[in-house]
Amino acid sequence: MTTTTGIARFSVVALDCREPLALAQFYSALTGAPIERTDDDWVQLAATGGPALAFQLAPGHVPPLWPSDEMPQQIHLDFDVPDLDAAEERVIAIGARKHDVQPGQSFRVYLDPAGHPFCLCRG
């Protein structure tokens, strides 16, 4: 394996949404990462062991229609959990919706309050 020096360090994943603060509060509850920065059009969680999550105001945001290609998801986030059933109960309690399509055994697909798909993965 060859190691090369990168040009940049991966630091943030930003999701478009209509309500950045509300979506940041959802992901803060999911991950335990506190909200670190709040602007009118940008809210960012503190980085906790990897890239930070941020939420950018997009007044015309339309949620993807996964698994359709009509409005593809373009990105989704995976979160490892020790117990899928326990995590499902908790994530639904903070505002997630379980997706109708469940293609795997070791992970489950949910929609955040803005409609972005994300997965809880046994791990």
N, C-alpha and C positions, 0 to 999 in steps of 0.2 A: 504494500500500500504506500502510495506517495503522499506526503503531507506538503501542502502549499500554504503560503501566507495569504490570507484573505484580504480583500480590499476594504471590507466593512464588517461591523459586528451587528448581528440581527438583534434589535432592541424592542420593537413594538409591533403588535398586530392591532390594526384599527378597524372597527366595524362601523359602517354607515348605519344611521338610525334616525328616527324622528325625535326621540327623547333621550339624548345622551346621558343625562344624570340618572334617569330611571333605569336604563339598561346597565349603567355602571353599578348601581346599587344591587341589581340582580346578580351580576357576576362577582361583586364583592362578597355577597352572601354565599355564593357557590364556592368560591375559592378561598375565602378568608383574607384576601388581599385588600388592604384599605385603599380608599380613594385618595390619591396623591395630588391630583391637579384638577381644578375645575375652572373652565372658561365658558363663555357663552356658547361656543360651538365645539368644544372638546373637553372630554372628561377622561382621566387616565387613572388606572389602578397602579399601585406600587408593584414593581417587579419583584416577584418572590421565587427565585430559583430558575428564572428563564425570562423570556421577553415579557414585557408589560402588555396588558390589554388596554386599549383605548377605544373611545366611542365618539364618533364624529357626527355632528349635525348634518343630516341630509333630509331636508323637508319633503322631498319627493320620493323618499325611500319606499320601495315596494318589496315585500319579503319574497324570497325565492320559492319556487314550487317544486321542491325536491320530491321525488327523483325525476321529475319531468325536465326535458331540455327546453321547454317553453320559456322558463325563467330560471336558469340554472343557479345552483347555490354559490358557485365560484370559490367558496372557502367554507370549511367547517372546523370546529375546534373539538379536540378529544380531551377528556379528563379521566384519569385513572382513579378508580375507587375500589376499596377492598370488598364491598358487598353491594351488588347491583340493586337488590330489593330495598335495602335500607337507604341507599343513595337516591333511588327513584322516589321514595316517599318524601324525602327531604327536598329534592329539587322541585317536585310538583308543588310542595307547600310554599316555596318562594316565588312561584309564578311560571314555571316551565310547563309545557304541554307535551305529552308523549305522542310521538308521531305514529300515524297509522301503519307506516311501512317499517318493519323490523327485520332487516335482512340477515342478522347474525345471532349467534348464541352467546358470544363473549362480550357483546356491547349492546347498548340500546340507544336509539335515536330520539332526541327531544327537540322542541322548538323553544327558543328563548322568547321573552315577551315581545320582541320586535320581529319574530318569525325566522331568525337565523337558525339553521340546524346545528346541533352539537351532539356529541356522543359521550355517554358514560361508559367507560371500558373497564372490565374486570382486570385489576392489576395491582 
